[in-house]
Structure formats: C-alpha cells, structure tokens
C-alpha cells in the first residue's frame, strides 16, 4: 500500500529561497495602507489620553507597523514631546516606545485597573 504524504512531499522539493519568497508574496498581499486620521479622531484620542493620565488607567494603543496593526496595552509612563513618543509599561512590566506617527487608535482597556 502506498502512503501519500500530501503536501509534505511537495514542500520537500522546494528550495528555502522559494519558500521565503512565497511567504513574502503572501505577506505583501494582506498588508494594509496606513490609515489617515481626521481631526476629530485625533481630538478623541487626546481626550482619552488626558482622562487615562488623570485616573492612571490602562490604554490600548493600535499601532501601524509595516502594513499591519499591532495592539499594545499599558499605562503611559511618559510623553516625550521632543521625540514624539509615548513611553508605556504593560502589565508584565515591559516598557515600550510608541511613536505618535504610528498610533492609529487609542482606547481605554476593557480590563482597566
């Protein structure tokens, strides 16, 4: 009886360079364009930041990174107006620097302290 290994037999015949290029092509197809924020959206995010700083609340930052949206959750520890960055600390104690330019949305976290 012949046992067919399905797609395993075909991927074994592909060179690593081909696999890498195929993954890159698939990745490029699902990338999105950078969203453009209007003035009202920016004002709402600023109000959310002010409220969160006053109440020491946790926020969710949606960040545009190379065609994808990453979400960071944490409390703002410092706003650097010169470098145009937020410094936040997540629940695990890790610090993150988030560029103003890359922020596309800010919301209060559901599991807020």
C-alpha positions, 0 to 999 in steps of 0.5 A: 500500500502506498502512503501519500504524504500530501503536501509534505512531499511537495514542500520537500522539493522546494528550495528555502529561497522559494519558500521565503519568497512565497511567504513574502508574496503572501505577506505583501498581499494582506498588508494594509495602507496606513490609515489617515486620521481626521481631526476629530479622531485625533481630538478623541484620542487626546481626550482619552489620553488626558482622562487615562493620565488623570485616573492612571488607567490602562490604554490600548494603543493600535499601532501601524507597523509595516502594513499591519496593526499591532495592539499594545496595552499599558499605562503611559509612563511618559510623553516625550514631546521632543521625540514624539513618543509615548513611553508605556509599561504593560502589565508584565512590566515591559516598557515600550516606545510608541511613536505618535506617527504610528498610533492609529487608535487609542482606547481605554482597556476593557480590563482597566485597573 
